[in-house]
Amino acid sequence: MKQTKLDYWIVTCVSQMLLSLSPEERSKRVHVVTDNTLFETPMMIQHVAKSLKAIENASAAQNLPIVVHTAVPEMTGIP
């Protein structure tokens, strides 16, 4: 199974599990984290951003405590 399909499957399973809980039981946030290593192609960066926005929008629409993040390394000390 490709990594992107596995990631999609995991987020889908977590979303379905959260939906099976009552809103009162959804007391903890779930963080979806990806990274931008600064080596990705512009096409990949767009795809990831679009996917994260879709997750964010679907979570908000369904009142799910899912938060998305993109980690970007600091480029300190590089001339």
C-alpha positions as CSV (number, residue, x, y, z in Angstrom):
1,M,0.0,0.0,0.0
2,K,1.4,3.4,-0.9
3,Q,2.1,5.8,1.9
4,T,-0.5,8.4,0.7
5,K,-3.2,5.7,0.5
6,L,-2.3,4.5,4.0
7,D,-2.3,8.1,5.3
8,Y,-5.8,8.7,3.8
9,W,-7.0,5.4,5.3
10,I,-5.8,6.3,8.7
11,V,-7.4,9.8,8.6
12,T,-10.6,8.3,7.4
13,C,-10.7,5.7,10.2
14,V,-10.0,8.3,12.8
15,S,-12.7,10.5,11.4
16,Q,-15.2,7.6,11.4
17,M,-14.2,6.7,15.0
18,L,-14.8,10.3,16.1
19,L,-18.1,10.4,14.4
20,S,-19.2,7.3,16.3
21,L,-18.7,9.2,19.6
22,S,-21.1,11.7,21.0
23,P,-20.0,15.4,20.8
24,E,-19.5,15.4,24.5
25,E,-17.0,12.4,24.2
26,R,-14.9,14.3,21.6
27,S,-12.9,16.1,24.3
28,K,-9.4,15.7,22.9
29,R,-8.0,17.3,19.7
30,V,-6.6,15.0,17.0
31,H,-3.6,16.5,15.2
32,V,-2.9,15.7,11.6
33,V,0.8,16.6,10.9
34,T,2.7,16.7,7.7
35,D,6.0,18.1,6.9
36,N,7.4,20.3,4.1
37,T,11.1,19.4,3.8
38,L,11.6,22.2,1.3
39,F,12.6,19.6,-1.3
40,E,9.0,18.9,-2.5
41,T,8.0,19.9,-6.0
42,P,5.4,22.8,-6.3
43,M,2.9,20.2,-7.5
44,M,3.3,18.1,-4.4
45,I,3.1,21.2,-2.1
46,Q,-0.2,22.2,-3.8
47,H,-1.5,18.6,-3.4
48,V,-0.7,18.4,0.3
49,A,-2.1,21.9,0.9
50,K,-5.3,21.0,-0.9
51,S,-5.6,17.7,1.0
52,L,-5.1,19.4,4.4
53,K,-7.6,22.1,3.5
54,A,-10.2,19.4,2.7
55,I,-9.5,17.6,6.0
56,E,-9.8,21.0,7.8
57,N,-13.1,21.9,6.1
58,A,-14.7,18.4,6.5
59,S,-13.7,18.4,10.2
60,A,-15.2,21.8,10.8
61,A,-18.4,20.8,8.9
62,Q,-18.8,17.7,11.0
63,N,-17.8,19.4,14.3
64,L,-14.8,17.1,14.7
65,P,-11.8,18.1,16.9
66,I,-9.2,17.6,14.1
67,V,-6.4,20.2,13.7
68,V,-4.0,20.2,10.7
69,H,-0.4,21.3,10.8
70,T,2.5,21.6,8.4
71,A,6.0,21.5,9.9
72,V,8.7,23.4,8.0
73,P,12.3,23.2,9.1
74,E,14.1,26.4,10.2
75,M,16.9,27.2,7.8
76,T,19.2,29.0,10.4
77,G,22.9,29.3,9.8
78,I,22.7,28.8,6.1
79,P,24.4,31.5,4.1
